Amino acid sequence: MILYNQELVNELRKQADQVEKRLWIAVPYIGGPTALRKILGKKWHDSPDVSVRVLTDFNDLKCINGESLNIFYQRGTIKSLKGLHAKLYIIDDKCIVTSANLTESAFSKRYEMGILLDG
């Protein structure tokens, strides 16, 4: 399923609100805690059984909100890959491959697209 604009926002949030096993994210840009809550909700954070992993690029720390990084660090594993450009959101057995970083502007001010892969 191809997603864009509000559909992309709604689908990612819907999947995050239903997470049971894993939330694995690969993005070079990570916005602030408000963006995390708006985009991903809180279920992943409040459910100890959910595996949380983040892959980002520590070489450009101006693109990563430190407070959000700490939230992820407290809940799971964070790794760095220099030059990372991919944007993936794996939620349980579904994956959204998209152009959208984990930032408020990506999901509210830009024209981003993605595809939902199921299974």
Backbone bond lengths (Angstrom), bond angles and torsions (degrees), N, CA, C in turn:
res aa  C-N    CA-C-N  psi(-1)  N-CA   C-N-CA  omega(-1)  CA-C   N-CA-C  phi
1 M - - - 1.433 - - 1.522 108.74 -
2 I 1.321 117.71 124.63 1.458 122.31 177.64 1.525 108.66 -86.20
3 L 1.323 115.41 133.39 1.459 122.16 -176.27 1.523 109.86 -123.38
4 Y 1.318 116.72 145.75 1.451 120.04 174.26 1.527 109.71 -154.21
5 N 1.335 113.85 160.49 1.464 122.18 -178.70 1.526 112.28 46.99
6 Q 1.317 117.52 -129.25 1.465 121.35 -174.30 1.523 112.23 -63.69
7 E 1.334 117.61 -30.57 1.479 120.09 176.74 1.524 111.02 -59.36
8 L 1.318 116.35 -41.41 1.459 121.53 179.68 1.526 110.19 -63.85
9 V 1.317 116.50 -47.16 1.462 121.68 178.37 1.529 110.03 -58.91
10 N 1.319 115.94 -49.43 1.467 120.62 -176.85 1.523 112.21 -63.26
11 E 1.326 117.17 -41.54 1.471 120.05 -178.12 1.522 111.47 -68.81
12 L 1.313 117.50 -42.70 1.461 119.74 178.87 1.529 109.94 -62.74
13 R 1.304 117.00 -43.89 1.463 120.09 179.51 1.527 110.85 -65.45
14 K 1.330 116.95 -41.44 1.467 120.84 178.53 1.524 110.44 -59.07
15 Q 1.313 117.00 -47.21 1.462 121.00 -179.95 1.532 110.41 -64.09
16 A 1.329 117.02 -43.29 1.467 120.63 -179.91 1.527 111.39 -64.41
17 D 1.329 117.05 -36.16 1.466 120.53 179.07 1.529 112.12 -69.78
18 Q 1.335 117.59 -16.74 1.461 122.06 -179.27 1.535 112.76 -106.66
19 V 1.324 118.00 3.66 1.461 121.65 -174.64 1.531 111.19 -56.80
20 E 1.337 115.20 138.44 1.462 120.74 177.31 1.522 112.60 -128.59
21 K 1.344 117.75 -33.65 1.466 120.65 -173.62 1.520 113.92 -112.91
22 R 1.343 116.51 -47.73 1.464 117.79 -173.05 1.523 112.38 -151.46
23 L 1.331 112.82 146.84 1.451 123.00 169.65 1.515 105.51 -132.49
24 W 1.312 116.02 103.05 1.459 122.32 179.88 1.515 107.30 -116.60
25 I 1.317 115.93 128.57 1.455 121.33 -174.34 1.523 109.45 -128.60
26 A 1.334 116.19 137.65 1.463 122.06 171.92 1.522 106.68 -126.90
27 V 1.342 116.27 110.55 1.461 122.48 179.37 1.526 109.73 -151.65
28 P 1.321 117.84 142.69 1.466 119.06 176.53 1.530 113.59 -80.64
29 Y 1.322 118.39 -26.39 1.459 122.24 -178.18 1.527 109.93 -113.42
30 I 1.329 115.62 130.31 1.465 121.30 178.23 1.525 108.04 -128.95
31 G 1.329 115.23 121.35 1.459 121.07 -179.70 1.519 112.26 -80.67
32 G 1.308 115.02 -170.41 1.461 121.94 -176.81 1.520 114.10 -75.49
33 P 1.335 116.12 173.42 1.468 121.37 -178.97 1.529 113.88 -56.64
34 T 1.320 117.27 -34.62 1.469 119.65 178.30 1.521 110.01 -63.13
35 A 1.315 117.17 -41.79 1.471 121.17 177.50 1.525 110.36 -63.59
36 L 1.333 117.19 -41.67 1.468 120.13 178.37 1.523 110.73 -57.78
37 R 1.321 116.27 -47.92 1.470 120.15 -179.27 1.525 111.63 -63.81
38 K 1.332 116.88 -43.03 1.463 120.09 -179.54 1.524 111.87 -64.42
39 I 1.322 116.30 -42.22 1.464 120.75 -173.88 1.522 111.94 -83.72
40 L 1.334 117.46 -43.70 1.468 121.40 -172.59 1.527 114.71 -108.44
41 G 1.315 118.21 -8.42 1.456 119.32 -177.41 1.520 111.17 71.10
42 K 1.347 116.56 -155.19 1.464 121.20 -176.74 1.523 114.37 -125.44
43 K 1.320 117.70 -10.83 1.466 119.15 -174.18 1.528 111.69 -57.08
44 W 1.334 117.50 -44.11 1.463 121.11 -179.66 1.523 111.00 -59.33
45 H 1.319 116.43 -36.01 1.455 121.18 -177.88 1.527 111.87 -75.78
46 D 1.320 116.17 -36.86 1.455 121.43 -175.04 1.524 114.15 -88.96
47 S 1.328 117.90 -5.80 1.472 121.85 -177.81 1.519 109.66 -105.41
48 P 1.335 118.01 104.69 1.471 120.46 -176.55 1.527 114.07 -63.61
49 D 1.330 118.27 -19.99 1.464 120.74 -179.67 1.523 113.15 -80.79
50 V 1.329 118.08 -8.77 1.464 121.57 -179.32 1.520 109.33 -83.70
51 S 1.323 116.09 123.75 1.463 122.60 175.29 1.527 108.15 -76.38
52 V 1.340 116.61 124.02 1.462 121.46 -179.26 1.520 108.64 -116.42
53 R 1.329 115.47 123.95 1.464 121.31 177.33 1.523 108.69 -136.23
54 V 1.322 115.41 139.83 1.456 121.14 178.65 1.517 108.29 -130.50
55 L 1.327 115.10 133.45 1.457 122.51 172.62 1.520 106.57 -117.20
56 T 1.329 116.38 123.79 1.464 121.24 -178.96 1.525 108.20 -144.59
57 D 1.324 117.33 -170.46 1.462 121.79 -178.95 1.522 109.24 -119.99
58 F 1.335 116.89 102.07 1.461 121.69 -179.58 1.523 112.96 -69.16
59 N 1.316 118.08 -12.31 1.458 120.91 -177.61 1.527 112.69 -71.24
60 D 1.316 117.28 -15.03 1.455 121.15 178.64 1.527 108.57 -127.35
61 L 1.329 116.32 70.54 1.464 121.31 -173.10 1.519 113.75 -66.47
62 K 1.317 118.40 -15.62 1.467 119.22 177.08 1.531 111.18 -69.77
63 C 1.313 117.14 -13.16 1.470 122.62 179.15 1.524 112.41 -94.29
64 I 1.322 116.62 0.05 1.466 120.99 -175.53 1.519 109.35 -126.36
65 N 1.304 116.47 125.86 1.455 121.11 176.90 1.528 108.87 -75.08
66 G 1.326 116.35 122.53 1.460 121.49 -176.95 1.513 113.84 -62.16
67 E 1.318 117.16 -37.31 1.467 120.71 179.89 1.530 110.30 -66.02
68 S 1.316 116.82 -41.27 1.471 120.55 177.76 1.521 110.73 -66.80
69 L 1.319 116.46 -40.54 1.461 120.16 177.68 1.523 110.07 -59.22
70 N 1.319 117.10 -40.54 1.458 121.42 178.03 1.527 111.47 -64.67
71 I 1.329 117.59 -38.27 1.467 121.22 177.15 1.525 109.52 -60.41
72 F 1.323 116.75 -46.37 1.465 119.96 178.28 1.525 111.06 -65.23
73 Y 1.326 116.89 -40.76 1.462 121.48 -179.27 1.524 111.09 -60.40
74 Q 1.334 117.31 -39.57 1.458 121.45 179.65 1.526 112.43 -68.43
75 R 1.339 117.08 -22.36 1.466 120.96 -175.67 1.519 114.47 -106.34
76 G 1.329 117.78 -12.95 1.457 116.52 -175.22 1.510 113.46 -169.74
77 T 1.310 114.13 -146.06 1.455 122.58 -175.44 1.524 109.82 -111.23
78 I 1.336 115.74 136.56 1.456 120.95 175.95 1.520 107.60 -124.53
79 K 1.320 115.63 130.97 1.463 121.20 176.60 1.513 108.88 -128.94
80 S 1.328 115.33 160.13 1.456 121.22 -178.55 1.527 110.43 -117.98
81 L 1.312 115.14 141.81 1.460 122.30 174.51 1.520 107.31 -133.65
82 K 1.316 116.39 109.50 1.462 121.59 -177.65 1.530 110.19 -58.56
83 G 1.329 115.36 130.61 1.452 120.77 177.85 1.519 114.78 81.97
84 L 1.335 117.65 9.30 1.465 121.04 -179.78 1.525 110.65 -54.60
85 H 1.309 116.57 132.45 1.462 121.89 177.01 1.525 111.21 -127.18
86 A 1.320 117.55 -18.69 1.469 122.80 -177.35 1.518 110.98 -64.54
87 K 1.340 114.92 151.87 1.456 121.68 174.68 1.517 107.81 -131.48
88 L 1.337 115.83 105.32 1.462 122.75 -178.51 1.515 109.63 -128.48
89 Y 1.314 115.17 140.08 1.458 121.87 175.14 1.524 106.18 -127.53
90 I 1.329 117.27 106.73 1.459 121.70 179.33 1.525 107.16 -102.85
91 I 1.314 114.50 119.60 1.454 120.93 -178.73 1.518 107.19 -127.25
92 D 1.337 115.09 111.45 1.459 122.34 -173.54 1.529 109.09 54.54
93 D 1.323 118.65 -117.96 1.466 120.53 -178.10 1.526 112.66 -104.60
94 K 1.314 116.55 20.22 1.461 121.38 178.81 1.518 109.08 -118.73
95 C 1.319 115.96 154.64 1.458 120.92 -179.51 1.526 108.80 -139.09
96 I 1.308 115.25 133.90 1.459 120.54 171.51 1.522 106.68 -109.26
97 V 1.309 116.02 116.56 1.457 123.66 174.70 1.522 105.18 -99.70
98 T 1.325 116.56 122.53 1.457 119.15 -169.41 1.523 111.93 -147.53
99 S 1.303 115.00 172.18 1.461 121.42 173.12 1.525 110.94 -92.85
100 A 1.336 117.95 -3.40 1.464 122.74 -171.84 1.527 113.70 -89.62
101 N 1.313 115.88 122.29 1.455 121.75 169.64 1.521 109.61 -71.23
102 L 1.315 116.51 171.34 1.462 121.72 179.65 1.531 108.87 -88.89
103 T 1.325 114.89 64.32 1.461 121.88 -179.61 1.517 109.54 -134.35
104 E 1.311 114.98 154.93 1.462 119.17 179.30 1.522 111.51 -63.48
105 S 1.329 117.62 -39.96 1.465 119.51 -178.70 1.532 111.78 -65.73
106 A 1.316 117.42 -33.31 1.466 119.68 178.46 1.521 111.07 -63.44
107 F 1.331 116.06 -34.15 1.457 119.51 -176.26 1.527 113.51 -100.31
108 S 1.339 117.70 0.83 1.462 118.02 -179.95 1.526 114.23 -132.47
109 K 1.335 118.24 -25.20 1.464 119.79 -173.92 1.523 113.71 -118.30
110 R 1.295 117.73 -12.48 1.459 120.16 -175.52 1.526 110.18 -111.90
111 Y 1.297 114.66 162.40 1.457 120.28 176.24 1.527 107.30 -96.43
112 E 1.313 116.50 93.85 1.458 122.99 -177.55 1.524 109.45 -106.38
113 M 1.315 114.61 151.55 1.467 120.64 177.79 1.509 108.94 -131.50
114 G 1.321 114.89 161.29 1.453 120.07 177.31 1.510 110.29 -162.62
115 I 1.307 114.47 172.64 1.461 120.59 177.33 1.521 108.20 -131.73
116 L 1.308 116.36 135.97 1.459 122.62 178.07 1.520 107.96 -95.20
117 L 1.333 115.31 122.31 1.461 122.25 176.36 1.517 107.40 -108.77
118 D 1.319 116.52 129.24 1.450 121.55 -174.34 1.538 109.50 -119.17
119 G 1.332 115.77 125.72 1.450 120.03 175.57 1.492 115.10 93.75
